[in-house]
Amino acid sequence: MSRNTIFLTCSIVLNLLLFHSWYFHGEWEQSWTKSATAEAEFVASISCSGHGRAFLDGSIVDGKPVCECNACYGGSHCSVFLPECIADADSGDPMFLEPFWLKHAASSTIVVPGWHRMSYEFNDDSLISKELDAQIRKLHAVIGNAVTDGRFIIFGVGATQLLHAAVHALSTTNHPSSPSRVVASTPYYPIYKEQTEFFNSEDYKFEGDTSLCNNNNGCKGNFIELVTSPNNPDGQLKKAVLQGPSAKTIHDFAYYWPHYTPIPALADENLMIFTLSKLTGHGGSRFGWAIIKDEAVHQRMLTYMNLSTYGVARETQLRVLKLLKVAVENEGKEMFNFGYQTMRNRWRKLSKTMSLSKWFSIQELETQFCSFSERVRGATPAYAWLKCEREEDKDCNAVLHSVNITGRHGSLFGAESRFVRLSLVKSDDDFDLLLKRMGTLVSQENNNDGINKIMTHTNEFIGTNKCTG
């Protein structure tokens, strides 16, 4: 046997042994993932007393990552409660789903090697993962909240980018002297006004409340109506107001998930926008998607994405793919039931507290049949739309500040200042503190009413004695 033949035979045997070791024992994979795994598990093991979290990309002290504490907690391990802190109910940061992902750490974890998707495009020259596109379609089929068959799907850096891309795509470009008029029904999500005015385009202008200029008032021009359903801030299921060839509609379905509302039917609108943040809670991943009927609108939105960010990061798409696979396990029952139960408990607790008050009120929402849960159920909104009922309380947010609560001012939503939006989607710590502080306000109200009743009764008694004495 020649030397070359011996060398070739040995090489084949060695490769077979390596393949056997990799396939049956995972040793090949572990040789380059074990250090990353060990690092991640070490950070995850750091105790933050249940009131914070350590992260791989967090601050390092003495060579170790340190805890990042929840609001109102401090100390090296987040064990110190800060009693004078503000109960922040302003932002819609959806941290209420964090316990679910802590429980499902193994199934939702990904490892991203240094060579992962280094190219600008996928192999088909697109910026969109075909597998993620298919997973999104599967998700909507499982939940039954949106039609995707025969529709185009486009990815964006959160719903915020997609909203502006949609306004751009639907705007009138041939008549700069008569820009499209962007409207939304009050109370509306503030970003609609802020974003439209910020970009200050000649093609579109924000006009405010839909009711101020609808078809019945004889208003002329092209309209782009933004419809949020369930609505942010009040959780109402909304429909478009404007009709006809001059009216185009963008449906913002960020909250159209079983966490927040019964799902009465499949949505089948021309342009629908969804976001990962309110679905799985991963606001920091900055991912959203639009479902579009019209190919020309799809192409204009695609051009906008290509020129602004050139697509969504490949690492983000990989992470979203993994998260959505977990979300649809067991027909979505586990994640969506967890989200629903959490939001239902929060809404019930707050509603019970508010039922004791004449000073404050929150919105009433109808019960409906939910096709996902296959039963009649109540709404479990992401936000409480709180109203100060006393005439003298012109600024309801200022009233809440008296007990260290901050919400989002009603005027930002195009409503009166006697309204405040309170976020119910933040962490357990945030919600518990909000509930406690609201309870304090209601107790003060009831105590004052009791004192007033006693004083009234006393004065009447004194007055009666004077008259008869």
HELIX and SHEET records of a PDB file:
HELIX    1   1 ARG A    3  HIS A   25  1                                  23    
HELIX    2   2 GLU A   27  ALA A   44  1                                  18    
HELIX    3   3 MET A   95  LEU A   97  5                                   3    
HELIX    4   4 GLU A   98  LYS A  103  1                                   6    
HELIX    5   5 ALA A  105  SER A  108  1                                   4    
HELIX    6   6 LYS A  130  ILE A  143  1                                  14    
HELIX    7   7 GLY A  158  LEU A  170  1                                  13    
HELIX    8   8 PRO A  190  PHE A  199  1                                  10    
HELIX    9   9 THR A  210  LEU A  212  5                                   3    
HELIX   10  10 ASN A  215  ASN A  217  5                                   3    
HELIX   11  11 LEU A  276  THR A  280  1                                   5    
HELIX   12  12 GLY A  283  SER A  285  5                                   3    
HELIX   13  13 GLU A  295  SER A  308  1                                  14    
HELIX   14  14 ARG A  314  ALA A  327  1                                  14    
HELIX   15  15 GLU A  329  GLY A  332  5                                   4    
HELIX   16  16 LYS A  333  MET A  354  1                                  22    
HELIX   17  17 CYS A  396  HIS A  401  1                                   6    
HELIX   18  18 GLY A  410  PHE A  413  5                                   4    
HELIX   19  19 ASP A  428  THR A  468  1                                  41    
SHEET    1   A 2 GLY A  52  ARG A  53  0                                        
SHEET    2   A 2 GLU A  68  CYS A  69 -1                                        
SHEET    1   B 2 ILE A  60  VAL A  61  0                                        
SHEET    2   B 2 LYS A  64  PRO A  65 -1                                        
SHEET    1   C 2 TYR A  73  GLY A  74  0                                        
SHEET    2   C 2 VAL A  80  PHE A  81 -1                                        
SHEET    1   D 2 ALA A  87  ASP A  88  0                                        
SHEET    2   D 2 ILE A 405  THR A 406  1                                        
SHEET    1   E 7 PHE A 152  GLY A 156  0                                        
SHEET    2   E 7 GLY A 288  ILE A 292 -1                                        
SHEET    3   E 7 LEU A 271  THR A 275 -1                                        
SHEET    4   E 7 ALA A 247  ASP A 252  1                                        
SHEET    5   E 7 PHE A 223  THR A 228  1                                        
SHEET    6   E 7 SER A 180  ALA A 184  1                                        
SHEET    7   E 7 TYR A 204  ASP A 209  1                                        
SHEET    1   F 4 PHE A 360  SER A 361  0                                        
SHEET    2   F 4 TYR A 383  CYS A 388 -1                                        
SHEET    3   F 4 PHE A 419  SER A 423 -1                                        
SHEET    4   F 4 ARG A 408  HIS A 409 -1                                        
SHEET    1   G 2 GLN A 368  CYS A 370  0                                        
SHEET    2   G 2 ARG A 375  ARG A 377 -1                                        
END                                                                             
